[in-house]
Amino acid sequence: MLEIVVIGLIVLGAIIFLRRRAKGKKPAPEKPAVYVCDRCGEADCHCERRP
């Protein structure tokens, strides 16, 4: 009887965890069509690729 309760609680916990995890993910906002670099101010720069 105890094993059934423990397995049920584990399954219930997994379901709750997966539902909360799915709600937390939001799609990243898209970059605007004209991206201006924060560092150099150019529209088409390579600052993001530099280390």
N, C-alpha and C positions, 0 to 999 in steps of 0.2 A: 504493500500500500504506500509506504514511504517513497519507494522508487518512482511510482507513478506521479506522485506530487512533485518530486524533484524534477523529473523529466518535463512535466507540464510547465513548471516555473521557468525552466531553461528555454523552452520553446516560446513561451510568452515573452520572456526578456529579449530573445532574439528578434521577434516580430516588432516589438516596441522600438528596439535599437535601429532596425532597418527602416522603419517608417520615419523616425526622427531624422535619420541620416539623409533620406531622400528629400525631405522638406527643406533641409539646410542648404542644399545645392541650388544656386541660382546661376543662370547663364551670365557670363562676363559681358559687360557692355562693349559694344563694338567701337572701334576707333573711328573718329570722324573722317570724312572723305579727305579733308585737307589737314594733315597732321603737322604741327609746328613743334619742333624740338624745344624742350625746356632749357637745355644747356646752351645751344648755340643760336637758336632762333630761326634756323633754316627749315624749309618745308621738307626737303629730302636730304637727310644727313645720315651719317653712319655712327653716331654717338652710341646708339643702343648696342651695336655690335662690338664696340671697343671694350677691352677689359678695364 
